[in-house]
Amino acid sequence: MRTGATPAPRTGPGLGDVTRGRILFGGDYNPEQWPEETWTEDVRLMREAGVNSVTLGVFSWSRLEPRPGAREFGWLDRLMELMHGSGIGVVLATPTSSPPPWLGRLHPETLPRDEDGRTEWWGGRQHFSHSSAVYRRHAAAITEDLAARYGGHPALTMWHVNNEYCTYDWGDEAAARFRHWLRRRYTTLDALNSAWGTAFWSQGYGEWAEILPPRHAHYLKNPGQVLDFKRFTSDMLLECYTAERDIVRRHSPHLPVTTNFMPLWSGQDAWRWAEQEDVVSVDLYPDPRDPFGAQHGALVQDMTRSQAGGPWMLMEQAAGPVNWRGVNHPKPRGLGRLWSLQAVARGADAVCYFQWRQSRQGAEKFHSGMVGHAGPRGRTFQEVARLGGELAAIGREVTGRHSRGDIAILHDWHSWWAGAHEGRLSARVDHAEVLTAWHRALWQGHFATDFAHPEHDLGPYALVVVPQLYALTDAAVDNLLAHVQDGGTLVCGFLTGVADQDDRVRPGGMDPRLRELFGIRTLHEWWPLDEGESADTDGLRGTLWSEEIEAAEDASVEARYKGGELDGLPAVLRNGRVWYVSTLPEPHALRALLTRIAAGAGVRPVLDGLPDQVEAVRRGDLLFVLNHGRESVTVKVPGTHRDLLTGTAVEDELTLGRYGVAVLRP
């Protein structure tokens, strides 16, 4: 696990150096897929749509280096000049997420292998071994030449390294690097054997050479080994990122560098990664048919803003349907605008798409673009152009302002990794789903939320919420205790504090300090629930999980189980300002419980009396009001305001149509 307090503030170039009082608007542009006569038309349409930023080169390696050592920059030279002459800034990507076929053919060791030893061949993307010295050398070479050629180009505004880092590798070179990583972490085999608990099943290691990645095994793999392999993978990918970042920084130290996260993906310790970025970026693709798509967006936006510590970049979203779900639905009229403005409300100073022009060939030809197959007369482009105009109108008022939550939700990738082992008590318990359920309850209660690492400074928050943190370091436990001692309120869900950083179960099944904090005398048994099974209490209905616990004398039992083996035992405990919830309440019950706890902590909703389908978000002194419903709704907004989107005055009350948005300035 990480150690240390809240990350230091960023001191280098940032998003504000690029935006300069405007919201960046545009997306990935892949002109190499089109004849050059299309480029001029693209620029004309970009200007019509208010596009002021494009990302070039994300998947261009084979075009830039068609043969080993060759360099074909002429087409990119012309594009950079075209963008500069048109007043459109360029986010230039290193193309290293999709190596050319010749690299895999000549150097098969650059290709990753899965846990069964099968090679992942070229023909798709992300087909590189993060541990391969040959891959890293070639990636550095093309990055060096790109940076040397374009680092001072007037069109260049930002660097985008690689794309959606997500590659695992169980191959031989990865195994060698894994052993090296473990030697740095543990120093001795005795320390490693202790951390992994190798006394179980006679797994003790006597030589470093005996250690492999957790490849295909006859039965359950060692959870300590799996946990460290996930840490190792995140670190190896981060090494690839920082190597390229350092190259482009050397050639253009005045420009920020980013890479794009995927929303709530389990493979990266994004807290650690965010500290290495000048701009934190994310790709966000909620399902238009998902009734909680807006809440999923809000969760990802809250998390990204918290990682950034300020404004952030929506690097990718879809203008219409994607092509990788079983059924790929288009966005209804107005939904794309609504979700884009939701991101701005939650701190985004850049709203971009994948991609500009929808491809006619290749694996993503049915993934939408800002200019779809229907062309500029199609609804998609018309809606994109409207949004571009609105973002241009409000940019100076919005950019640089901060959006901050009143409640901190704690999240940690290492705890997620540790709790996801295949030998756990219930495969139905999924960290991301539990986290989503708790965030949804607060979102539906109209509360403003941030995310924080469990070792970060929690002082700014009256209420700290822990949906589930299975594994906690001693420093994290101390931090929770200090938050309560300093007068804060804490509410924790089940399976919190069960293990330490090595996935070693704490004495008594939960850290003793937390048991005392929660008011638990003894934890007897965990009682996971089957699909369709519930645990009734005298105050709510629980799902997914229940626990046999004994309350300490001073603790207040807020809800008791009714019926079954746990009849009469505590389900929800309160110990002063600390709450422990030993089940997952049904959505309405969890919302009611957290609303009650928030009120006791002095935390109020953003606006009182909001209809369920309406979201209110404050960004600085601006109030964003968003209607996620298809029907018109009237909202009380006490005071006198001006809607920046329409220029009209708003007095005490606001009516929003289907998917309507208002941006109110007092």
Secondary structure, 3 states (H helix, E strand, C coil): CCCCCCCCCCCCCCCHHHHCCCCEEEEEECHHHCCCHHHHHHHHHHHHHCCCEEEECCCCHHHHCCCCCCCCCHHHHHHHHHHHHCCCEEEEECCCCCCCHHHHHHCHHHCCECCCCCECCCCCCCCCCCCCHHHHHHHHHHHHHHHHHHCCCCCEEEEECCCCCCCCCCCHHHHHHHHHHHHHHHCCHHHHHHHHCCCHHHCCCCCHHHCCCCCCCCCCCCHHHHHHHHHHHHHHHHHHHHHHHHHHHHHCCCCCEECEECCCCCCCCHHHHHCCCCCCEEECCCCCCCCCHHHHHHHHHHHHHHHHCCCEEEEECCCCCCCCCCCCCCCCCCHHHHHHHHHHHCCEEEEEECCCECCCCCCCCCCCCCECCCHHHCHHHHHHHHHHHHHHHHHHHHCCCCCCCCEEEECCHHHHHHHCCCCCCCCCCCHHHHHHHHHHHHHHCCCCEEEECCCCCCCCCCEEEECCCCECCHHHHHHHHHHHHCCCEEEEECCCCCECCCCCECHHHCCHHHHHHHCEEEEEEEEECCCCCEEEECCCEEECEEEEEEECCCCEEEEEECCCCCCCCEEEEEECCEEEECCEECHHHHHHHHHHHHHHCCCCCCCCCCCCCEEEEEECCEEEEEECCCCCEEEEEEEEEEECCCCCEEEEEEEECCCCEEEEEC
